[in-house]
Amino acid sequence: MSVIIRDANIEDQSAIIDFQQAMALETENLQLDKEVLSRGVLSVLEDQTKARYFIADLDGLAVGMLMITLEWSDWRNGWVWWIQSVYTKPGYRKIGVYKLLYGHVREIVEKSENIRGLRLYVDKRNIRAQQVYESLGMTGEHYTTYEWMRE
């Protein structure tokens, strides 16, 4: 079994939509509007200035993904990549799919002159995910995330 990490392409749209719907239901008990989601995913696939998807591919089957969004840091005079939309299909969990995705993204950051680091947010109740992130050297010691979202 050999998982490769690659940039998503238009052929991944259906898998990404399925992953996003499953993740929203699993993590927040939220049913996403498929039409809105479909347009949102397509928008990213057509314009990587909005975000960038990475796919964990196992013999042609998408088994996991993550999305990167950008934040400009004037403190660091460079970009901070935000890891979002992390998902691994049930049945492929606990075999290192996220570790491979994270390693791939981190390698890109380490080789870049203008990307300064990685950040992510996680639901406070998702202890398992926090343990995974910490095992990879990430810390959540000094920031709390707040949000306001328009319905």
C-alpha positions as CSV (number, residue, x, y, z in Angstrom):
1,M,0.0,0.0,0.0
2,S,1.6,3.2,-1.2
3,V,-0.1,6.6,-0.5
4,I,1.1,9.5,-2.6
5,I,0.3,13.1,-1.8
6,R,-0.5,15.4,-4.8
7,D,-2.2,18.6,-5.7
8,A,-5.9,18.2,-6.3
9,N,-7.3,18.6,-9.8
10,I,-10.7,19.0,-11.3
11,E,-11.2,15.2,-11.4
12,D,-11.1,15.3,-7.6
13,Q,-14.1,17.6,-7.3
14,S,-16.5,14.9,-6.4
15,A,-14.3,13.3,-3.8
16,I,-13.6,16.7,-2.2
17,I,-17.3,17.4,-2.0
18,D,-18.0,14.0,-0.5
19,F,-15.1,14.5,2.0
20,Q,-16.4,18.0,3.0
21,Q,-19.9,16.8,3.5
22,A,-18.8,13.8,5.6
23,M,-16.4,16.0,7.7
24,A,-19.1,18.6,8.4
25,L,-21.6,15.9,9.5
26,E,-19.0,14.0,11.6
27,T,-17.4,17.0,13.3
28,E,-20.2,19.5,13.6
29,N,-23.4,17.5,12.9
30,L,-23.9,20.0,10.0
31,Q,-25.5,19.3,6.7
32,L,-23.9,21.4,4.0
33,D,-25.8,22.7,1.1
34,K,-24.3,20.6,-1.7
35,E,-24.9,23.2,-4.4
36,V,-23.1,25.9,-2.5
37,L,-20.3,23.5,-1.5
38,S,-19.9,22.3,-5.1
39,R,-19.5,25.9,-6.3
40,G,-17.0,26.6,-3.5
41,V,-14.9,23.6,-4.3
42,L,-14.9,24.3,-8.0
43,S,-13.9,27.9,-7.3
44,V,-10.8,26.7,-5.5
45,L,-9.9,24.1,-8.1
46,E,-10.1,26.8,-10.8
47,D,-8.2,29.5,-8.8
48,Q,-5.5,28.5,-6.4
49,T,-5.1,32.0,-5.1
50,K,-8.2,31.3,-3.0
51,A,-7.0,28.0,-1.5
52,R,-5.2,24.8,-2.4
53,Y,-6.2,21.2,-1.9
54,F,-3.9,18.3,-1.4
55,I,-5.1,14.7,-1.9
56,A,-3.8,11.5,-0.4
57,D,-4.0,9.1,-3.2
58,L,-3.9,5.3,-2.7
59,D,-3.7,3.5,-6.1
60,G,-5.9,6.1,-7.8
61,L,-8.4,6.4,-4.9
62,A,-8.6,9.6,-2.9
63,V,-8.5,8.5,0.8
64,G,-7.7,11.9,2.4
65,M,-7.3,15.6,1.9
66,L,-6.4,18.9,3.4
67,M,-6.9,22.4,2.2
68,I,-4.4,25.3,2.6
69,T,-5.5,29.0,2.9
70,L,-3.2,31.9,3.1
71,E,-2.6,34.6,5.7
72,W,-0.1,37.4,5.2
73,S,2.1,38.0,8.3
74,D,3.6,41.5,8.5
75,W,5.5,40.3,11.6
76,R,7.3,37.7,9.6
77,N,7.2,39.4,6.2
78,G,5.8,36.2,4.7
79,W,2.9,33.9,4.3
80,V,1.4,31.6,6.9
81,W,-0.4,28.6,5.5
82,W,-3.5,27.6,7.4
83,I,-4.3,23.9,7.3
84,Q,-8.1,23.4,6.9
85,S,-10.6,20.8,5.8
86,V,-8.5,17.8,7.1
87,Y,-10.3,14.6,6.3
88,T,-9.4,10.9,6.0
89,K,-11.9,8.4,4.9
90,P,-13.0,5.8,7.5
91,G,-11.1,2.6,7.0
92,Y,-7.9,4.5,6.1
93,R,-7.5,6.3,9.5
94,K,-4.7,5.5,11.9
95,I,-2.4,4.4,9.0
96,G,-0.6,7.8,8.7
97,V,-2.6,9.5,6.0
98,Y,-2.6,12.9,7.8
99,K,1.1,12.5,8.7
100,L,1.9,12.1,5.0
101,L,-0.3,15.1,4.1
102,Y,1.3,17.2,6.8
103,G,4.8,16.1,5.9
104,H,4.2,17.0,2.3
105,V,2.9,20.5,3.1
106,R,5.6,21.1,5.7
107,E,8.3,20.2,3.1
108,I,6.9,22.8,0.7
109,V,7.0,25.4,3.5
110,E,10.6,24.5,4.5
111,K,11.8,24.9,0.9
112,S,10.0,28.2,0.4
113,E,11.6,31.6,0.9
114,N,8.3,33.4,1.6
115,I,6.2,30.9,3.6
116,R,7.0,31.2,7.3
117,G,4.9,28.5,8.9
118,L,1.8,26.5,9.3
119,R,-1.3,27.0,11.5
120,L,-4.5,25.2,12.1
121,Y,-7.5,25.3,14.4
122,V,-9.2,22.4,15.9
123,D,-12.4,21.9,17.9
124,K,-11.6,21.9,21.6
125,R,-13.5,18.6,21.9
126,N,-11.5,16.8,19.3
127,I,-8.8,15.4,21.6
128,R,-7.7,12.7,19.1
129,A,-6.9,15.3,16.4
130,Q,-5.0,17.5,19.0
131,Q,-2.9,14.5,20.0
132,V,-2.0,13.8,16.3
133,Y,-1.0,17.5,15.7
134,E,1.1,17.6,18.9
135,S,2.8,14.3,17.9
136,L,3.9,16.1,14.7
137,G,5.5,19.0,16.6
138,M,2.7,21.5,16.4
139,T,1.7,23.5,19.5
140,G,-1.6,25.1,20.6
141,E,-0.3,26.8,23.6
142,H,-0.9,30.5,23.1
143,Y,-3.8,31.2,20.7
144,T,-7.5,30.9,21.0
145,T,-9.6,31.3,17.9
146,Y,-12.8,33.3,17.9
147,E,-15.2,33.6,15.0
148,W,-18.3,35.3,13.7
149,M,-20.0,33.8,10.7
150,R,-22.9,35.2,8.7
151,E,-25.7,32.6,8.4
